[in-house]
Amino acid sequence: MVADSSSPITQTAVSGSGGAGPLRLLVVDGPDRGAHLDLAPGVYRIGKGADVQLVLSDPLVSREHLLVHVSAHGVHVRDLGSKNGSFLGGTRLTEATIAPGTIVQIGSSKLRLAWCTRHPRRARRRRRGSASCTAGRSRCGRCSRSSRRSPRRARTC
């Protein structure tokens, strides 16, 4: 569906298959950059109110700004009548079905739907801050604790 950028639309993003596993909504731009919300099937509210699942500090975001509904049929977003609106691809939206990789803008914050890529960390030989890095003059680069050896031969954690 094609519409001009001044009229609210109902839009369906191109659905993509590919990833498997849980989804995550990432804040990729704005005051809360780096914040995220792991999505399981259910309904989530996004805004700056205390009773929402993803709280944003963006002054242009309403208390309850965006509703995200995750189901077996996909991820559906709906603007909750916010003053500043929600945008998909620069076009104001009322509701849309989105796919991973899609960016939705609310206020000055941009939210991207992505596959959650949690990988178990590799086992480390020594824990950070272990007894091998307790006293001395040089600093260990990984844990900021002193190493017993000289800076040239400092052991890492």
Stockholm file with secondary structure:
# STOCKHOLM 1.0

chainA/1-157         MVADSSSPITQTAVSGSGGAGPLRLLVVDGPDRGAHLDLAPGVYRIGKGADVQLVLSDPLVSREHLLVHVSAHGVHVRDLGSKNGSFLGGTRLTEATIAPGTIVQIGSSKLRLAWCTRHPRRARRRRRGSASCTAGRSRCGRCSRSSRRSPRRARTC
#=GR chainA/1-157 SS CCCCTTSCEEEECCCCCCCCSCEEEEEEESTTTTCEEEECSEEEEEESSTTSSEECCCTTSCSSCEEEEEETTEEEEEECSCSSCEEETTEEEEEEEECTTCEEEETTEEEEEEECCCCCCCCCSSCTTCGGGSSSSEECTTTCCEESSCGGGCCCC
#=GC SS_cons         CCCCTTSCEEEECCCCCCCCSCEEEEEEESTTTTCEEEECSEEEEEESSTTSSEECCCTTSCSSCEEEEEETTEEEEEECSCSSCEEETTEEEEEEEECTTCEEEETTEEEEEEECCCCCCCCCSSCTTCGGGSSSSEECTTTCCEESSCGGGCCCC
//
